[in-house]
Amino acid sequence: MTFNAKAEALRLKNEKKLISKKRFKPSKLDKHKQRLLALYEEDTNIANLQRWLLRKGVRVHWTTVKRWVGKNA
């Protein structure tokens, strides 16, 4: 059997697409989206949002809340 470089390169590219495919996992914060955004629009700071989430049973770091607000607000 001979080595076919084109076929091998194509197979490697297809494997890479499968390996590097991003997997979407919804955020814990998504189910509180409307309330979080409403609180943020009332000038609630990130630390207070984190504390509010903690009272709701959601443990997240303040940087997670900051990134989430940055993407969704």
OpenMM code with the backbone's topology and positions (N, CA, C; nanometers):
from openmm import Vec3, app, unit

residues = "MET THR PHE ASN ALA LYS ALA GLU ALA LEU ARG LEU LYS ASN GLU LYS LYS LEU ILE SER LYS LYS ARG PHE LYS PRO SER LYS LEU ASP LYS HIS LYS GLN ARG LEU LEU ALA LEU TYR GLU GLU ASP THR ASN ILE ALA ASN LEU GLN ARG TRP LEU LEU ARG LYS GLY VAL ARG VAL HIS TRP THR THR VAL LYS ARG TRP VAL GLY LYS ASN ALA".split()
positions = [
    Vec3(0.0841, -0.1178, 0.0000),
    Vec3(0.0000, 0.0000, 0.0000),
    Vec3(0.0893, 0.1251, 0.0000),
    Vec3(0.0552, 0.2206, -0.0828),
    Vec3(0.1360, 0.3422, -0.0933),
    Vec3(0.0809, 0.4518, -0.0032),
    Vec3(0.1688, 0.5393, 0.0315),
    Vec3(0.1321, 0.6509, 0.1179),
    Vec3(0.0729, 0.7634, 0.0330),
    Vec3(-0.0491, 0.8047, 0.0667),
    Vec3(-0.1147, 0.9133, -0.0052),
    Vec3(-0.1179, 1.0353, 0.0876),
    Vec3(-0.0285, 1.1296, 0.0620),
    Vec3(-0.0144, 1.2460, 0.1503),
    Vec3(-0.1394, 1.3330, 0.1504),
    Vec3(-0.2026, 1.3515, 0.0359),
    Vec3(-0.3229, 1.4351, 0.0288),
    Vec3(-0.4356, 1.3759, 0.1126),
    Vec3(-0.4567, 1.2472, 0.0986),
    Vec3(-0.5642, 1.1811, 0.1738),
    Vec3(-0.5359, 1.1853, 0.3235),
    Vec3(-0.4103, 1.1651, 0.3598),
    Vec3(-0.3722, 1.1680, 0.5012),
    Vec3(-0.3899, 1.3087, 0.5603),
    Vec3(-0.3489, 1.4109, 0.4845),
    Vec3(-0.3635, 1.5495, 0.5303),
    Vec3(-0.5110, 1.5848, 0.5481),
    Vec3(-0.5940, 1.5409, 0.4558),
    Vec3(-0.7381, 1.5668, 0.4655),
    Vec3(-0.7967, 1.4979, 0.5884),
    Vec3(-0.7544, 1.3756, 0.6134),
    Vec3(-0.8038, 1.3039, 0.7313),
    Vec3(-0.7617, 1.3743, 0.8599),
    Vec3(-0.6376, 1.4231, 0.8659),
    Vec3(-0.5900, 1.4945, 0.9835),
    Vec3(-0.6672, 1.6251, 1.0051),
    Vec3(-0.6968, 1.6972, 0.8991),
    Vec3(-0.7750, 1.8211, 0.9111),
    Vec3(-0.9143, 1.7925, 0.9647),
    Vec3(-0.9766, 1.6864, 0.9155),
    Vec3(-1.1110, 1.6515, 0.9624),
    Vec3(-1.1097, 1.6095, 1.1092),
    Vec3(-1.0058, 1.5374, 1.1501),
    Vec3(-0.9925, 1.4983, 1.2907),
    Vec3(-0.9765, 1.6219, 1.3791),
    Vec3(-0.8984, 1.7189, 1.3323),
    Vec3(-0.8759, 1.8413, 1.4096),
    Vec3(-1.0068, 1.9169, 1.4299),
    Vec3(-1.0901, 1.9222, 1.3267),
    Vec3(-1.2196, 1.9895, 1.3387),
    Vec3(-1.3033, 1.9253, 1.4478),
    Vec3(-1.3020, 1.7932, 1.4550),
    Vec3(-1.3799, 1.7246, 1.5582),
    Vec3(-1.3224, 1.7483, 1.6970),
    Vec3(-1.1897, 1.7481, 1.7078),
    Vec3(-1.1245, 1.7653, 1.8375),
    Vec3(-1.1435, 1.9070, 1.8897),
    Vec3(-1.1269, 2.0057, 1.8022),
    Vec3(-1.1294, 2.1445, 1.8471),
    Vec3(-1.2692, 2.2063, 1.8464),
    Vec3(-1.3699, 2.1276, 1.8193),
    Vec3(-1.5057, 2.1797, 1.8183),
    Vec3(-1.5435, 2.2254, 1.9585),
    Vec3(-1.5877, 2.3500, 1.9698),
    Vec3(-1.6243, 2.4031, 2.1004),
    Vec3(-1.7513, 2.3375, 2.1496),
    Vec3(-1.7509, 2.3084, 2.2765),
    Vec3(-1.8684, 2.2485, 2.3382),
    Vec3(-1.9384, 2.3562, 2.4179),
    Vec3(-2.0656, 2.3762, 2.3928),
    Vec3(-2.1406, 2.4800, 2.4611),
    Vec3(-2.2022, 2.4242, 2.5880),
    Vec3(-2.1712, 2.4884, 2.6969),
    Vec3(-2.2310, 2.4520, 2.8244),
    Vec3(-2.2962, 2.5772, 2.8798),
    Vec3(-2.4254, 2.5746, 2.9035),
    Vec3(-2.4914, 2.6949, 2.9537),
    Vec3(-2.4390, 2.7340, 3.0914),
    Vec3(-2.4391, 2.8631, 3.1164),
    Vec3(-2.3906, 2.9159, 3.2425),
    Vec3(-2.4933, 2.8936, 3.3530),
    Vec3(-2.4441, 2.8812, 3.4764),
    Vec3(-2.5334, 2.8733, 3.5923),
    Vec3(-2.6163, 3.0006, 3.6043),
    Vec3(-2.5613, 3.1100, 3.5532),
    Vec3(-2.6258, 3.2400, 3.5685),
    Vec3(-2.7383, 3.2629, 3.4686),
    Vec3(-2.7445, 3.1829, 3.3638),
    Vec3(-2.8444, 3.2040, 3.2592),
    Vec3(-2.9880, 3.1949, 3.3109),
    Vec3(-3.0124, 3.1083, 3.4086),
    Vec3(-3.1504, 3.0960, 3.4556),
    Vec3(-3.1925, 3.2147, 3.5424),
    Vec3(-3.0976, 3.3000, 3.5807),
    Vec3(-3.1268, 3.4207, 3.6577),
    Vec3(-3.1070, 3.5469, 3.5724),
    Vec3(-3.1030, 3.5293, 3.4412),
    Vec3(-3.0644, 3.6363, 3.3496),
    Vec3(-3.1461, 3.7640, 3.3673),
    Vec3(-3.2769, 3.7542, 3.3637),
    Vec3(-3.3598, 3.8746, 3.3698),
    Vec3(-3.3418, 3.9496, 3.4999),
    Vec3(-3.3373, 3.8777, 3.6103),
    Vec3(-3.3214, 3.9439, 3.7399),
    Vec3(-3.1828, 4.0041, 3.7557),
    Vec3(-3.0806, 3.9329, 3.7100),
    Vec3(-2.9448, 3.9866, 3.7181),
    Vec3(-2.9311, 4.1141, 3.6357),
    Vec3(-2.9846, 4.1127, 3.5149),
    Vec3(-2.9745, 4.2309, 3.4301),
    Vec3(-3.0541, 4.3471, 3.4874),
    Vec3(-3.1695, 4.3180, 3.5461),
    Vec3(-3.2488, 4.4242, 3.6089),
    Vec3(-3.1735, 4.4854, 3.7267),
    Vec3(-3.1121, 4.4010, 3.8089),
    Vec3(-3.0341, 4.4513, 3.9215),
    Vec3(-2.9138, 4.5322, 3.8721),
    Vec3(-2.8476, 4.4848, 3.7677),
    Vec3(-2.7304, 4.5540, 3.7144),
    Vec3(-2.7694, 4.6914, 3.6589),
    Vec3(-2.8856, 4.6984, 3.5954),
    Vec3(-2.9315, 4.8267, 3.5408),
    Vec3(-2.9681, 4.9249, 3.6508),
    Vec3(-2.9928, 4.8757, 3.7711),
    Vec3(-3.0194, 4.9620, 3.8866),
    Vec3(-2.8897, 4.9977, 3.9584),
    Vec3(-2.7789, 4.9891, 3.8874),
    Vec3(-2.6456, 5.0240, 3.9386),
    Vec3(-2.5998, 4.9377, 4.0558),
    Vec3(-2.6388, 4.8120, 4.0549),
    Vec3(-2.5875, 4.7173, 4.1543),
    Vec3(-2.4491, 4.6733, 4.1085),
    Vec3(-2.3510, 4.6758, 4.1992),
    Vec3(-2.2158, 4.6376, 4.1580),
    Vec3(-2.2011, 4.4853, 4.1542),
    Vec3(-2.0894, 4.4403, 4.0986),
    Vec3(-2.0659, 4.2983, 4.0753),
    Vec3(-2.0620, 4.2197, 4.2066),
    Vec3(-1.9996, 4.2763, 4.3094),
    Vec3(-1.9919, 4.2065, 4.4386),
    Vec3(-2.1307, 4.1847, 4.4978),
    Vec3(-2.2183, 4.2830, 4.4841),
    Vec3(-2.3550, 4.2665, 4.5348),
    Vec3(-2.4340, 4.1652, 4.4522),
    Vec3(-2.4084, 4.1615, 4.3234),
    Vec3(-2.4731, 4.0590, 4.2396),
    Vec3(-2.4271, 3.9202, 4.2824),
    Vec3(-2.2981, 3.9065, 4.3121),
    Vec3(-2.2456, 3.7784, 4.3581),
    Vec3(-2.3124, 3.7386, 4.4894),
    Vec3(-2.3272, 3.8340, 4.5797),
    Vec3(-2.3909, 3.8058, 4.7078),
    Vec3(-2.5383, 3.7660, 4.6893),
    Vec3(-2.6068, 3.8330, 4.5971),
    Vec3(-2.7464, 3.8003, 4.5669),
    Vec3(-2.7563, 3.6574, 4.5135),
    Vec3(-2.6642, 3.6216, 4.4253),
    Vec3(-2.6630, 3.4853, 4.3707),
    Vec3(-2.6366, 3.3827, 4.4806),
    Vec3(-2.5485, 3.4148, 4.5718),
    Vec3(-2.5181, 3.3246, 4.6827),
    Vec3(-2.6433, 3.2973, 4.7652),
    Vec3(-2.7244, 3.4013, 4.7876),
    Vec3(-2.8508, 3.3812, 4.8601),
    Vec3(-2.9465, 3.2908, 4.7828),
    Vec3(-2.9331, 3.2889, 4.6508),
    Vec3(-3.0160, 3.2021, 4.5664),
    Vec3(-2.9574, 3.0614, 4.5544),
    Vec3(-2.8405, 3.0392, 4.6182),
    Vec3(-2.7790, 2.9066, 4.6146),
    Vec3(-2.6828, 2.8849, 4.5000),
    Vec3(-2.6416, 2.9930, 4.4331),
    Vec3(-2.5491, 2.9827, 4.3205),
    Vec3(-2.4140, 3.0357, 4.3650),
    Vec3(-2.3152, 2.9459, 4.3775),
    Vec3(-2.1805, 2.9859, 4.4191),
    Vec3(-2.0943, 3.0091, 4.2957),
    Vec3(-2.0590, 3.1338, 4.2732),
    Vec3(-1.9705, 3.1693, 4.1621),
    Vec3(-1.8725, 3.2759, 4.2100),
    Vec3(-1.7592, 3.2825, 4.1435),
    Vec3(-1.6587, 3.3829, 4.1744),
    Vec3(-1.7030, 3.5155, 4.1129),
    Vec3(-1.6596, 3.6258, 4.1709),
    Vec3(-1.7033, 3.7560, 4.1215),
    Vec3(-1.6570, 3.7806, 3.9786),
    Vec3(-1.5425, 3.7231, 3.9395),
    Vec3(-1.4966, 3.7427, 3.8018),
    Vec3(-1.5886, 3.6726, 3.7019),
    Vec3(-1.6501, 3.5629, 3.7438),
    Vec3(-1.7466, 3.4945, 3.6579),
    Vec3(-1.8667, 3.5846, 3.6350),
    Vec3(-1.9135, 3.6492, 3.7417),
    Vec3(-2.0271, 3.7406, 3.7301),
    Vec3(-1.9887, 3.8579, 3.6397),
    Vec3(-1.8673, 3.9088, 3.6559),
    Vec3(-1.8207, 4.0221, 3.5755),
    Vec3(-1.8165, 3.9849, 3.4274),
    Vec3(-1.7610, 3.8683, 3.3950),
    Vec3(-1.7559, 3.8242, 3.2553),
    Vec3(-1.8965, 3.8033, 3.1985),
    Vec3(-1.9843, 3.7413, 3.2795),
    Vec3(-2.1199, 3.7141, 3.2341),
    Vec3(-2.1942, 3.8447, 3.2055),
    Vec3(-2.1810, 3.9410, 3.2957),
    Vec3(-2.2461, 4.0704, 3.2759),
    Vec3(-2.1891, 4.1397, 3.1521),
    Vec3(-2.0580, 4.1304, 3.1338),
    Vec3(-1.9961, 4.1893, 3.0164),
    Vec3(-2.0497, 4.1331, 2.8855),
    Vec3(-2.0805, 4.0072, 2.8844),
    Vec3(-2.1326, 3.9430, 2.7631),
    Vec3(-2.2824, 3.9677, 2.7437),
    Vec3(-2.3574, 3.9795, 2.8542),
    Vec3(-2.5028, 3.9828, 2.8440),
    Vec3(-2.5666, 4.1195, 2.8672),
    Vec3(-2.4922, 4.2138, 2.9214),
    Vec3(-2.5522, 4.3448, 2.9495),
    Vec3(-2.5301, 4.4408, 2.8352),
] * unit.nanometer
topology = app.Topology()
chain = topology.addChain("A")
for resn in residues:
    res = topology.addResidue(resn, chain)
    for name in ("N", "CA", "C"):
        topology.addAtom(name, app.Element.getBySymbol(name[0]), res)
